[in-house]
Amino acid sequence: MKLFNKVLVFCAIFFVFIPSFQETEAEQLPGNSEVSLTKHWTVEFNTRMDPETINEETVYIRDTSGKKMSGLQFILSEDEKELKVYTSDVFRPDTRYVLHITKGVKSIEGIPLQENITFPFQTEDLQEEPLTPKEIVHKNDHKVVMVQASDGWHTSQGSGFFVTEGIIATNFHVVQGMSEIQVRLNNGNIYEVEGVVDYDIARDVALLKLERELSIHPVELADSIKVEKGDQVYSIGSPLGLQNTLSDGLISGIREQGLLKLIQINVPVDAGSSGGPLFNDHGDVIGITSEIIAGTQADLNFAVPINDIKPLIEKIEGQPFAKVDASFPDVPGFHNMHEFLNEKFGEMKTSEGAFTIQFTPAYMDFSGYYVIEAYIEPDQYEQYQDEYDSIKEEVQEWGLAVGDYLDQNFPRSYLDVDVYYAEEFDEYPDEFPEEWIQETEDKWFVINQIIEVLLSDQIYVETYQ
């Protein structure tokens, strides 16, 4: 006896002939393309099926990433020969799926299929009408938050958005080195953050877990590979603390920095916008606003592609909220990087001896660079001068190590480390060049730069005697 299966796809019928349960393998169903986003499936058998064996473990639909569709419903006809498969959610447009009917499905006599049946299909690519700015706000405004962080002394403020109920995406640099984080919703409610779920320093992305799960539906994530120069985009963020400010503009270009890609935009953003979502004209997130080029009259801003944060989200998909681990990583932030530098590079070792270097807190100059000033111990400067020619290469290697450490912890940042000899004298120090000497009320101050480490598109190191 042959078992006959028919899959009905509205206007198309596909046949598969499968040997009896006692015999060998089944043929794969042929693929179909461009199916409706609300597709329901009908599978017909020529024998009665056991309803107890039909469930989301034995009949399911996956997309190409391997993610199962949730909320499938199964209705078996009275004669138990026709199975209808319904989905509570609509399919994503222009996405490839596979319907699986596994050998866990059994007849009423308890005989299983010998082989799994698969049916690949592609959903239609809808050319939806773009949303208006007002519609994008209505769709997403309540899903965007202001992020406020502190280490007890210093504060940081940025933006973020819900990627699951209770999990916020933002830029890593917004919370880097912080021990206390809050998020403020657009309605004014404030919630504490339990910790950082995961982060990627190189891509400047992080996931935050709130102390409690909220019933706020997450944003919809687009495929950032599909963005193109000239696309209309919108951002919602909190520049200078002005919560949930809407801005719009265009994608100016797609830029590469090493192995990373950035979306260049002319959307007006400012400090405090970092970590906010960048939307396409359908109100789906394509990126996370991240960088601002200071010191220019042009709107030169950048966003991290949203695909860069999807691997972090996929790690926690399916986990109950209570089971998601979160903590505050022990990494340097802009406010305390000098502490880490003092610990790791406070002793500059050379073949002629070690020199003590004291780093001071960073500040931002008018050009947008973070400047870290450091000082050699005054009583070691004479030795440094005397041995300079023989230790110059070692000093340069030390500078490169400092630059490499900063590049790993603050990628795509503009940093300037300046190391000085500085000393105060009661009498005029005529043994030094005049240009090194500064006069105060009743003292003379000598200052001379001996090392510069500049970090922009690459690491530059200059040493001086």
N, C-alpha and C positions, 0 to 999 in steps of 0.2 A: 504494500500500500504506500502511495506517495503522499507526502504532506505538501499542501499547496499554500503558499503565502502570497498575499497581494497587498502592496502598499499604495494607497490612493492619495494622490497629491492634487486635489481639485481637478485641474484640467489634464493631468497626466497620470497614467497608471503604469506601475512598474511591477514586473513579475519576477519571482524567483522560485526555482524548482529545487526543493530540498529533499534528499532521500529520507526514508523513514527514520524514526528515532533510533532504531536499532542499527542503522547502517552508517555510512561514512559522512563526509563533510557537506557543508552548505555552500552555495554560491553566494558571492557578495552582491548586494543590490547595487545597481548602477547609480552614479551620481546625478544630481539635478542642480541646476543653477537658477539664481534669481527668484527665490521663493519669497512669499509674503512675510512680513515681520510678525504677523499674527497667525502663522501657520499652525494648524492642528493636524495630527496624523491619524490615519486609520489603517490598522493591520488586520487582515483577515486570514484565518486559519481554516483548514478543512477537517479539523478535529477539535473536540472540546478541550479548553485549556483550564489549568488549575489557577483560580484567582489568587490563592495564597502565595504563588510564586511570582506574581507580577507586582513589582515595587521599584523604588528608585535605585535599588542595588542591581536589579536584573535588567531594567529598561531605563535608559538615561540618554541625555544629550550633552555632549561636550563641545567647547569651542577649541580652536587650534592651540590655545595655551594649555589645554588639559582641564580647564575649569568646567565643572558640571553646572548645568542650569538647575536652580532650585525650584521647588514648588510645582513639580510635575504632578498631574492628576491622571488616574487611569480609570476608565469605565469599560467593563466587559459586558457584552451584550447578554441577553437572557439565555441564548443558546450557547453562550460561552465560546463562540467562534470568532467574534469580532471585537478587537481591542481599539479603543480611542485613547489617544495620548494628547492631553491638553497641557499648556504651559500657562502659569499665572502671570508671567512676565512676557513682554514682547521681546523678540530677538533684536540684537543690535544690527543696524544696517551695514551692508557691505562686509559681512563677517562669515567665515566658513565654520560650519558646525558638522558634527557627525551624530546621527541617531544610532544607538547601540541596542540590539536585542540579543541578550547573552544566553548562553546555554543553561543559565539558571532558570529560565522559563521552562515549565514542564506541562505536559498534558495532564488531564484529569486522572490518567492511570499512573502518573508519577514518572513518566519517561521524559528525560531532558533532551533538549536539542544537542546535537553532537558538536556543533561549531557556533561561534558567535556570528551574528549578522550585523553588518555596518552599512549605513546609508549616508554618505557625505552630501551636504547641500550648502549652497551659498545664498545668503539673504540679499535682497535687492538693495541697491545703493540709492537711497532716497535723496533727491535734490531738494532738500527742505528750504523753505523761505527763511532768510535770515531774520533773527529776532531784532526788535527795536531795542535801543539802550534801556528803555523803561522795562521791557520784558525781561532783559538779562538781569536787571536789578531785582525784579520781582522773583525771578527764579533762584537767585543766588545770594542776595544780600544777607539773609539770616544765616547763611552757611559760612560767612567770612568773619573772622575774629581779630581783635587786637591782642598781640602777645606782649606781656610785660614781664621782664626778668630782672633778677637781682642776685648779687652774691653777699648781700648785707651791707656793702659799701658803695658799689657801683650799680647802675641800672642800664637796661637795654630795652628798646621798644621796637617791635616789628609787627608783622601781620601773619595770618595763617588761615587755614580753611579745613573743614571737616572732610576726611577721606573715608571714615567709617563713623558709626555713632560712638563718640567719645574719644576718637583719635584725630589729632590735628597735624597737618603738614605745614612746615615752615622752612625757612633757611636755617642751616646749622649755626651760622655766625650770630644769629639773633640770640641764641640760648647758650652759645659756647662759653664754657667756664662758669656758668651761673648755677646757683644752688636753690633758687626759689623762682618759680614761674607761675604766672596767672594768665588766664585768657578772659577777655571781656567780650561778651556777645553784643550784637547790635542793639539789643533791647536793654543794655546796661547791666545785665547779670554778670557776675564775676565768679569764675570757677578756678580752683587750685589745680595745678598739674602735678600728677604723681611722679612723673619722671620722663626721661627720653626712652622711647621704645627701641629705636634704631636710628643710625645716622650714617651719612657718607660725607666725609670732610671734603674730598676732592670735588664732589658735585654740589656741595653746600646745601644738602637737604637733610631734614630730620623729621621724625614722627614723635609727637608728644601724646602721652596718655593722661586724660583727665582723671581726677580722683573718683569721678562717678560717670557712668554712661548716660548720655543724653539722647533723647529721641529726636535728634535733628538729622534728617536724611542727608547723606554726603553729596558733594558735588559730583557731576558726571565728568569722567576723564576721557578726553579725546585721544587720538593717536597722533603724537607730535611729529611723527615722521612725515605726515601728510601736509604740514604747514608749508607755505610758500611765501616768498617775498611779495609784498603788496597786499597780503591778507589783512582785512580789518580786524583789530583786536581791542579788547577792553581790559582794564585792570580795576580791581576793588582793593583798597588798602587803607592804611592809616598814616599818611605822610605827616610828620611833625605832630602826631597824636590826633589829627583830624580824622576820626574813625569812619571807616567805610566810605572813603572818597572814591567816586567813579571818575575814571579817565579813559580816553580812547586815543587810538592812533593806528599806525600801520606796522607791519613787520618790515623792517628796513633791510634785513639780510640774515643769512644763516652763517655764523662764524665758527671756525674751528680753533680750539686752543689745545694743541697736542692731540690726545685721543678724545677730548671732550668737544661737544657742540654747544653753542649758545645761540639763543634767538635774539637778534638785535631788534629793538623796537624804538619808536619815537614817541611812545606813550609817556606823558609827563609823570614822573615818579620822584619821590624825595625820600630822605631818611625817615624811617618808620614804615615805608611801603614794603621793605624787604620781607619775603616770605609770603606775600599775598598772591592770589591766583591771577593768571593771565588767561582770559577767555577768548574763544573764537566767536564768530557772529551767530553761533547757535547756543551760546551760553555754556559751552563745555570747556573744561580747563585744558589748555595746551602747554602751560608753563608756569613757573614760579618766579616772580620778579625778584632779581637778586643783586644786580650791580648797577651803579651809577658812575658815569665818568664825570668827575668834577672839573671845574676850571675851563669850561667851554660853554658857548652860547647855544650850541646845538643840543637836542634831546638825544643823547647817546646813552641808552640804557639797555640792559640785557636781562634775559630770563633763562632759567634752567629748563630744558624740555621736560614735560611731565612724564615722559617715558622713563626718565632717569630715577624717578621715585617709585615707579610701579614695582620693581623688585622688592623694595622694603615693605610695601603694602601686601604683596603676595605672601610674604613670610608669615603674616599673622592672619591671613584669610582663613576663616573657618574656626579660629580659636575663640572660645568664650571670652568676653571682655575681662572677666575676673582673672583669667589665666594668662593674660598678656603681661609679660615682664617689663618693668620700666625702672630706670635709675638715673642718677645724675653722673655722667662720665667725668673722670678726672682728667680733663684736657685744658690747655691754656685758652684764655679768651683775650680779646684786645685789651681789656682792663687790667689783666694780671699776667700778661706774657712776660713781663720783666722778671717775675718771680721764677718762672720756669727757665728763662735764659740764665739767670744767676745760678740756678741749681745745676744746669747742664754745661754752661759755657763760662761760668764765673772764674775759672782757672784756665788761662791760655798757656798750655804746656809747649815748650820748645826744647831743642837740644841744649840750649844755654840756660835753661831754668824756666820756672813757671811765673807768669805775670797775673796778678789779680785784676779782674775787670768787674766793675759794679754797674749793672744795668738799672735804669730808672724808668718809671711808668711812661707809657706811650701817650702821644697826643697827635691830633690831626692838624696838619698845616693847611695853608690856604689852597694848595694845589690838590688836596685830597689824599696825600700820602700820610700814613701813620709813621711817626718819627719816634725812634727809641734812642735816647742818648745814653752813653755809657762812659765810664771814666777809669783809666788805669790808676793804680795806686801811685801817688806823687813820688814816693821815695824809690819807685821802681823805674821811673821814666829815664833816668840817666843810664841805667843798664840797658834799657830798650834801645836807646840811641846808640850806645857803644856797640851793641850786638846786631844792629838792624840789618846790615848787609848779609850776615850769615843766617839770620832767622827769617828773612823776608818771605821765602816760599812757605815756611811753616805758618807764618801769620796769615798768609793768603789762604792756606788750607783751612785754618780755623775760621776765617771769614766765610768761606764756601760752606763749611759745616753749619754755621749759624744760618746762612741763607737757605740751605736745604731744609733745615728743621722748620724754619718759618714757612717755607713753601709747602711743606707737608701739612702743617697745621692751619695755615691761612692761605689756601690756594686762590689764585686770581686776585690777590690783594696787592696793594701798592705800599711797600714798606721801605723805610730808610733807617738803617742802624748806623749811628755816628759815634765813634769811640774817640775820646779826647784825653789829652793830658791837661789838667787844670790844677792850679795852685795859687794860694793867696800869700802875698808878701807884705811885711811892714815897711820895707824900704824898696826903692826902685830897683827892679831886677835887671841890671844892664847887661847881664850875660845872655839875655834872650833877644831875638829880633824885635824891633819896635812894633811891628804889626801884630805880634802876639799879645801885647801888653794893653790892658784896659785899666784906667784909673777910676777908683771909687772915691768916697769921701776922704779917707785917710789911709787907704790901702791901695795896693796894686795887684791886679789879677792877671795871671798868665794863662792863656788857653790856646791849645794847638791840636788840630785833628790829626790822628794817627791811622785810623782805619775807617773806611766807609763800605757798608754792604747795602746794595740797592737791589730791591726785588720788584720787578715789573713783569715784562714778558719773559725775562730770564734773570739770572743772578749775576750781578756785577760786584766785583771786589776791588777796591783800591787801597793801597797801604802807603803811609807817609812816615818820614823820619821825624 
